Amino acid sequence: MPLDSTAEDLMAAVQASPRAVAAHDKAAWVGLFGPDAAVNDPVGSRPHVGQVAIGRFYDTFIGPNTIAFDVRRDIVVDRTVVRDLSISTTMSTGATVLVPMHLRYDLAEVGGVWVIARLAAHWELAPMIGQLLRTGARGVGAAMKLGPQLVVNQGVGGAIGMMRALSSVGRAGKRRVHEVFTAAADADIARVRELLGARAVLESPAGTTVSVEDFVKRTRNMRWDKVIAAGRTVTATVDLGDAQGVAIIDFDPKTVAITRIGLYFDATP
């Protein structure tokens, strides 16, 4: 029988991840993922597909380090869990970095158990590298150790795939999101329509497609912060007063045209 997809069921599967990370239990962590699962961490880098590749990801980025999760909010929509959080990572050299991020877990039922089908980690690689190097000798030492670990565990192709995350929609994407959200918060329907064009899909809440008029109505007076550009996606923490959550904004592969805005809320606005 299919599992009952309650928020508690899905959250239990997601919350097992930081527990396994804290315990340095590789088998438990990798076992949370389905056989064909993908880890895209950070978004914009080459995904790690399948449990063998996910195990190599663990060996490179999780196993050697001490990682602590500081979760601000969890949102469950259908079979997706979005976490608004920061992660503190202490490297083997003692260097520590604090990275703000949004995590998206897409879950599926496999053999009567909820497993992670896809993990998308939205955070910015370049600022993290800068923060690491600013910690001094320990940070430089950690960076020098990470490079060889990455090549040994994932090959030259894996190292190149990781560096792809340095390319993103960046400031231009963030600026476009700010312009759209400002126009929506000001109830300027014409400006929102002009900025988005005809291609953009608007979901408020995520999974429910709405018109520009309805989107503006639901997001009037919206506030936002913690804007992150990773790959061809921008995420932001959003606040409507009676509903808080995360916006996930997807961009065209080659331009800064928005193709989708999904608003994930902890309550229906």
N, C-alpha and C positions, 0 to 999 in steps of 0.2 A: 504494500500500500504506500502511496506517496506520503511524504512527511507533511505535517501541518506547518505551513510556512509562516509561523508566528514570528513577531519581532524577537521574542525570547530565544527561539530556535536559532535564528540567524545570528543574533548577537553572541550566543554561546560559541558558535563556530568561529566567529571573528575574534572574540576575547581569548580564545585558546592560543592565538598567534603570539601576543606579547608574553604570555606565560611561558611558552616554549622558548622564546628568545631569551627571557630572563634566566631560564634554567640551562641555557646552552644545550638544549636537547634537539639536535639536528633531525633525528628520525621523527620525533613528534611534530616538528615544524613542517618538514617536507610532507609528512603524512596528512597535513591539513588540506593539501592541494589535490585536485583531481588529476587523473593520468595525463590529460592533455592540457593542463592548466598553463597559464601564462603569467609571469611576473614582469611588469613593466616599471622598473624602479631605477632611476626616475623616468617619468613619462618623457619621451623624446629619445631615450636610448633604445638599443636593440632589445626586444623582449626576450626573456628566458622561458622557453616553451618545453613542457614536459618535466617530470620529476627529477630526471638526471640533471638537466640543465639548472633546475631550481636548486638542487643540492649543491652544484658548483657555485651558484650565486651565494648560498649560505656560507660556504667555505671561504669566499672572498670577502664578503661585507658584514656578515653577522658573527660567525664563529670566533674570529680573533678579537672582537670588540665587546664592550659592555654597553648595552642599549636600554634606555629608559623611556617609556611612553608617558606623555602628559596630555591626556585627552580632555579637550574642552567640550566636545559635544559629539553624540552619535545620532545618525539619522537613518532610519530604515524605510526604504521605498521598494515595495514588491520584493524581489530577491536581491536587492542591492543594499549594502551598508556603506554609508559615507561617514568617515571620521574626520573631525576637525581637531588637530592636535599639533604638538611639537615633539620632536624626538631628540633626546640628548645622547650623543654617542661618544664614549671614551675609548680612544684607540689604545693599542697595546703599548704605545710609548707614553701614555698618560695625557695626551692632548685630547681636549673635549670640545665638541662643537654642538650647538643647539640649532636645530633646523626646523623652521615652521613648515607645515605641509598639510595637505588634504589627501586622505587615502580613500580609494574606492574599491570595495570588495564586491565582485559579482559572484553569487553562489549558485550551486547546482546540486541536485540530489543524485548521488551515485551509490547504488547498493543499499539504499535506505538510510544514508548518512549525508548530511550537508557538508559539502566540500567547497573550497575556493576554486572557482573556475578562472577567475582573472583578478589580479591585484594590480591596480594602477596607483603609483605613488607620485603625487604632484608636488615637486619641490625643485628648487633651482640649484643646479650643480655649480655654476661659477661662483655665486656668493658663498657656498659651502667651502669651496677650495680656498677662497680668499680668507675666510674665517679660520680655516685650519692653519694656513701659513702664518697668520697673524699671532698664533699661539707661540711662535718662536721655534726653538730647536726641536721641541717635541713634535710640533706640527710638521716641520720639514722632514723629520725622521719618519713620521707616519706616512707622509706622501711618498717617500722613497721606498718604503716597504710595500705600500699598496700597489704600485706599478708592477713589480715582479709577481706579486700574488695574483694580480688580475691576468697577466699573461700565462702564468703556470696553470691556473684553474680554468681559464676560458679561452686561451689562445690569443694570438695577435688580433684575429677578427673580433673576439669579444672585447678587447681593449678599445679597438676602433669603434665598435658598437656603443660602448659606454660613452665615449667622447662625443657621439652624436647629440647627446643631451645638452651640449654647450650651444647648440643652435635651436632657437625657439622664436616664437612670435615676439618675445621680448617687450621692450618699451612701447613699440607701436601697437601690439595687441592689447597691452594694459590700457593704453590711452584710448583705444577704440571702445573697450569695455566701460571705461570711466565715462566716455561721452554718451554711450547708450544708456547706462544706468542713471546718469544725471538727467537726461531727457525724460526717461521713464519716471523718475522720482518727482520731476516737475510737471508730470502729466502732459508732456509735449508729444502727442501722438505723431504729428507730422514729422518732427525731428527724428523720432525713433524709426519711423518707416524709412526715412531718407538714409539713415545710417546703416540700417540692416539690409535694405534692398528686398528683392522678392524671394530670395532663396532660403533665408533663415527660417529654421523651425523653432518655435517658441513653446516650451513646456513649463507650465506653472500650475501644480507641482510637476516634477519630472514624471514622464509617462503620459501626461495629459496635454495634448497639443491645443494651444489657444491662439486666438487672433492677436494682432498687435494691439487692438483696442482693449481686449481682456487682459493682456499682459501688462499694459500700462495701468489699468485699473487695479490690478493685484499688487503692483510694485510701487504704487504712489507713496512717496515719503520714505522709500527704502533707504537704508544706510548700509555701507559695506566697508570692509577693511581686509587686511591680510590677502592682498592680491598677488597671485603666484602665476608666473608664465613658465610652462614646461612643455616642450615640444610645440605642437600646434594647438595647444589648449591653455586657457587661462581659467584659474579657479579663484573664488573669493568667498570670504565669510560674509553672510548677509543677514540683515536684521529688519524685520517688519513690525517690531514691537510685540505683537502677539504670536509671532512665529519667527524662529531663528533657524539658520541653516547654511547651506553651501551652494553657490552657483558654479556650474561647470559649463564653460563656454568653448565650443569647438570652432576652429578656423579652417578655411580653405587650405589645401596643402601648399599653395604657392603664393597666396596673398593674405592680407589682413581682413578679408571679408569673413564675417561671422556666419557659420552655417547652422549652428544650433546653440540655444541657451536652455539649459535644464536647471531648474530651481528645486533643490532638495531641502525640504523643511521638516522640522520635528513636530509640526502641527499644520493643518491645512489653513492657509491664509484666506 
